[in-house]
């Protein structure tokens, strides 16, 4: 645990020293909240709450894909990273520290969304729903953390940036994060249950409102987690084999 905290502190300090990285992770969800939710929230507390939960999921998706996908790929190009991978502590503390630091940044990136929702929309949750939503954020971070790690360990940094950008908006739009739960276009309703973003946002909706989970969406989220974990482990081992054998 102490080694994990050391690595987490190192990751956080590295990111904080580049303020634009912190601002960037929070900008897109906040901008989406301002452009897609605030003008259309009206006087509907339930609708505004659903939209806010979707934008929080949007923030989780953004923070994790870019933090891990791009960040890991860039770290692999630095001489410090190969050195830390030769230390006798093994990969566990390093990966756990990175994930812990990423979770801190994820919570940070959703704060502007929560503030905007509280100030500029009628969205409201009870204290229990707020706590459940905070726990749900950690849960829905899992598939996108694994997705980012898979990208970061599979590709060089320049390719990782492009791939992260290519998959980000299709996942957000296809999962229904940019439309209300029941008013999405027909083709979105058809493909959404099979995307990890839909299962993630439904967990957020269920935690903060009275949404009934779609069993298919939840099952597919589990499938995505297993598949992405497999790819991430394979990518890590392949990268380690190429560098140290």
C-alpha positions as CSV (number, residue, x, y, z in Angstrom):
1,X,0.0,0.0,0.0
2,X,2.7,2.6,0.8
3,X,4.3,1.9,-2.6
4,X,1.0,2.3,-4.3
5,X,0.5,5.7,-2.6
6,X,4.0,6.8,-3.7
7,X,3.2,5.9,-7.3
8,X,-0.2,7.7,-7.1
9,X,1.5,10.8,-5.7
10,X,4.1,10.7,-8.5
11,X,1.4,10.4,-11.1
12,X,-0.7,13.2,-9.7
13,X,2.3,15.6,-9.3
14,X,3.3,14.8,-12.9
15,X,-0.2,15.7,-14.2
16,X,-0.7,18.8,-11.9
17,X,2.6,20.3,-13.2
18,X,0.9,20.6,-16.6
19,X,-2.3,22.5,-15.7
20,X,-3.8,22.2,-19.2
21,X,-4.0,18.5,-18.7
22,X,-6.2,18.9,-15.7
23,X,-8.3,21.7,-17.2
24,X,-8.7,19.7,-20.4
25,X,-10.1,16.6,-18.7
26,X,-12.8,18.8,-17.1
27,X,-13.5,21.1,-20.0
28,X,-15.3,18.8,-22.4
29,X,-17.9,17.4,-19.9
30,X,-18.5,21.0,-18.6
31,X,-18.9,22.3,-22.1
32,X,-21.2,19.5,-23.0
33,X,-23.3,20.3,-19.9
34,X,-23.5,23.9,-20.8
35,X,-24.4,23.3,-24.5
36,X,-26.5,20.2,-24.3
37,X,-28.2,20.2,-20.9
38,X,-28.6,23.7,-19.4
39,X,-30.5,25.3,-22.4
40,X,-33.0,22.4,-22.5
41,X,-33.4,21.5,-18.8
42,X,-36.5,23.7,-18.4
43,X,-38.4,23.0,-15.1
44,X,-38.1,19.2,-15.2
45,X,-36.0,18.0,-12.2
46,X,-36.0,14.4,-13.2
47,X,-35.0,15.1,-16.8
48,X,-32.2,17.4,-15.6
49,X,-31.0,14.7,-13.1
50,X,-30.9,12.1,-15.9
51,X,-28.9,14.5,-18.1
52,X,-26.5,15.4,-15.3
53,X,-25.8,11.7,-14.7
54,X,-25.2,11.2,-18.4
55,X,-22.7,14.1,-18.4
56,X,-20.9,12.7,-15.4
57,X,-20.6,9.4,-17.3
58,X,-19.3,11.5,-20.2
59,X,-16.7,13.0,-17.8
60,X,-15.7,9.5,-16.6
61,X,-15.3,8.3,-20.2
62,X,-13.2,11.3,-21.2
63,X,-10.9,11.3,-18.1
64,X,-10.1,7.6,-18.3
65,X,-9.7,7.1,-22.0
66,X,-7.3,10.1,-22.4
67,X,-5.6,9.8,-19.0
68,X,-4.7,6.1,-19.5
69,X,-4.7,5.8,-23.3
70,X,-2.6,8.8,-24.0
71,X,-0.8,9.0,-20.7
72,X,0.4,5.4,-20.6
73,X,1.6,5.6,-24.2
74,X,3.5,8.8,-23.5
75,X,5.1,7.3,-20.4
76,X,6.3,4.3,-22.3
77,X,8.4,6.7,-24.4
78,X,10.2,8.1,-21.3
79,X,13.4,6.5,-19.9
80,X,11.9,6.6,-16.4
81,X,9.1,4.1,-17.2
82,X,11.4,1.2,-18.4
83,X,13.5,1.8,-15.2
84,X,10.5,1.5,-12.9
85,X,9.5,-1.7,-14.6
86,X,12.8,-3.4,-13.7
87,X,12.4,-2.7,-9.9
88,X,11.7,-5.7,-7.7
89,X,8.4,-4.4,-6.4
90,X,6.7,-5.7,-9.6
91,X,4.0,-4.0,-11.7
92,X,1.2,-4.2,-9.0
93,X,2.0,-1.0,-7.0
94,X,2.8,1.0,-10.2
95,X,-0.5,0.1,-11.9
96,X,-2.5,0.5,-8.7
97,X,-1.0,3.9,-8.1
98,X,-1.8,5.0,-11.7
99,X,-5.4,3.8,-11.3
100,X,-5.8,5.5,-8.0
101,X,-4.4,8.8,-9.4
102,X,-6.7,8.4,-12.4
103,X,-9.7,7.9,-10.1
104,X,-8.8,11.2,-8.3
105,X,-8.7,13.0,-11.6
106,X,-12.0,11.4,-12.6
107,X,-13.7,12.8,-9.6
108,X,-12.1,16.1,-10.2
109,X,-13.3,16.2,-13.8
110,X,-16.9,15.7,-12.8
111,X,-17.0,18.5,-10.2
112,X,-17.7,21.3,-12.8
113,X,-20.6,19.2,-14.1
114,X,-22.1,18.8,-10.6
115,X,-21.6,22.5,-9.9
116,X,-23.3,23.6,-13.1
117,X,-26.2,21.2,-12.5
118,X,-26.7,22.5,-9.0
119,X,-26.6,26.2,-10.1
120,X,-28.1,26.3,-13.5
121,X,-30.6,23.4,-13.7
122,X,-33.4,22.0,-11.5
123,X,-31.5,18.7,-11.1
124,X,-31.8,17.5,-7.5
125,X,-30.7,14.3,-5.6
126,X,-31.0,13.2,-2.0
127,X,-27.9,12.8,0.1
128,X,-28.2,9.0,-0.3
129,X,-28.5,9.3,-4.1
130,X,-25.5,11.6,-4.1
131,X,-23.4,9.0,-2.2
132,X,-24.7,6.2,-4.5
133,X,-23.7,8.3,-7.5
134,X,-20.2,8.8,-6.1
135,X,-19.8,5.1,-5.7
136,X,-21.2,4.4,-9.1
137,X,-18.6,6.7,-10.6
138,X,-15.8,4.4,-9.3
139,X,-17.7,1.3,-10.7
140,X,-18.3,2.8,-14.2
141,X,-14.7,3.9,-14.3
142,X,-13.6,0.3,-14.6
143,X,-14.3,-0.5,-18.3
144,X,-12.9,2.9,-19.4
145,X,-9.8,2.5,-17.3
146,X,-9.2,-0.9,-18.9
147,X,-9.9,0.5,-22.3
148,X,-7.4,3.3,-21.8
149,X,-4.7,0.8,-20.5
150,X,-5.3,-1.4,-23.5
151,X,-4.8,1.6,-25.9
152,X,-1.8,2.9,-24.0
153,X,0.1,-0.4,-23.8
154,X,-0.8,-1.4,-27.4
155,X,0.1,1.7,-29.4
156,X,2.8,4.4,-29.6
157,X,1.8,7.8,-28.2
158,X,0.9,9.5,-31.6
159,X,-1.3,6.6,-32.6
160,X,-2.9,6.4,-29.1
161,X,-4.0,10.0,-29.3
162,X,-5.7,9.4,-32.6
163,X,-7.4,6.2,-31.5
164,X,-8.6,7.8,-28.3
165,X,-10.2,10.6,-30.2
166,X,-11.7,8.3,-32.8
167,X,-13.5,6.1,-30.3
168,X,-14.4,8.8,-27.7
169,X,-17.4,10.5,-29.4
170,X,-18.9,7.4,-31.1
171,X,-19.0,5.7,-27.6
172,X,-20.5,8.8,-26.1
173,X,-23.1,9.4,-28.8
174,X,-23.8,5.7,-29.4
175,X,-24.3,5.0,-25.8
176,X,-27.0,7.7,-25.5
177,X,-25.0,10.1,-23.3
178,X,-25.9,13.1,-25.5
179,X,-29.7,12.5,-25.6
180,X,-32.4,11.9,-23.1
181,X,-33.1,8.3,-22.0
182,X,-36.3,7.8,-24.0
183,X,-35.8,10.3,-26.9
184,X,-32.7,8.9,-28.6
185,X,-32.9,8.3,-32.3
186,X,-33.9,4.8,-33.4
187,X,-30.5,3.6,-34.5
188,X,-29.0,4.8,-31.1
189,X,-31.6,2.7,-29.2
190,X,-30.7,-0.3,-31.3
191,X,-26.9,-0.2,-30.8
192,X,-26.7,1.5,-27.3
193,X,-27.3,-1.7,-25.2
194,X,-24.2,-3.3,-26.7
195,X,-21.9,-0.4,-25.9
196,X,-20.1,-0.1,-22.5
197,X,-21.2,3.5,-22.2
198,X,-24.9,2.5,-22.1
199,X,-24.4,0.1,-19.3
200,X,-22.3,2.7,-17.4
201,X,-24.9,5.5,-17.8
202,X,-27.7,3.2,-16.8
203,X,-25.9,2.4,-13.5
204,X,-25.5,6.2,-12.9
205,X,-29.2,6.7,-13.7
206,X,-30.2,3.9,-11.3
207,X,-28.0,5.3,-8.6
208,X,-29.3,8.9,-8.8
209,X,-32.9,8.4,-10.0
210,X,-35.6,5.7,-10.4
211,X,-34.3,4.2,-13.6
212,X,-34.9,0.5,-14.1
213,X,-31.7,-1.2,-15.4
214,X,-31.9,-3.0,-18.8
215,X,-30.5,-6.5,-18.2
216,X,-28.9,-6.6,-21.7
217,X,-27.0,-3.3,-21.1
218,X,-25.7,-4.5,-17.7
219,X,-24.7,-7.9,-19.1
220,X,-22.9,-6.4,-22.0
221,X,-21.1,-4.0,-19.6
222,X,-19.8,-7.1,-17.9
223,X,-18.7,-8.6,-21.2
224,X,-16.9,-5.5,-22.1
225,X,-15.0,-5.5,-18.7
226,X,-13.8,-9.0,-19.2
227,X,-12.8,-8.4,-22.8
228,X,-11.0,-5.2,-22.1
229,X,-9.2,-6.7,-19.1
230,X,-8.0,-9.5,-21.3
231,X,-6.8,-7.1,-24.0
232,X,-5.1,-4.8,-21.4
233,X,-3.2,-7.7,-19.8
234,X,-2.2,-9.0,-23.2
235,X,-1.0,-5.6,-24.3
236,X,1.0,-5.1,-21.1
237,X,2.7,-8.5,-21.3
238,X,3.5,-8.0,-25.0
239,X,5.0,-4.6,-24.3
240,X,7.1,-6.0,-21.4
241,X,8.2,-8.9,-23.6
242,X,9.3,-6.5,-26.4
243,X,11.3,-4.3,-24.0
244,X,12.9,-6.7,-21.7
245,X,13.6,-9.9,-23.7
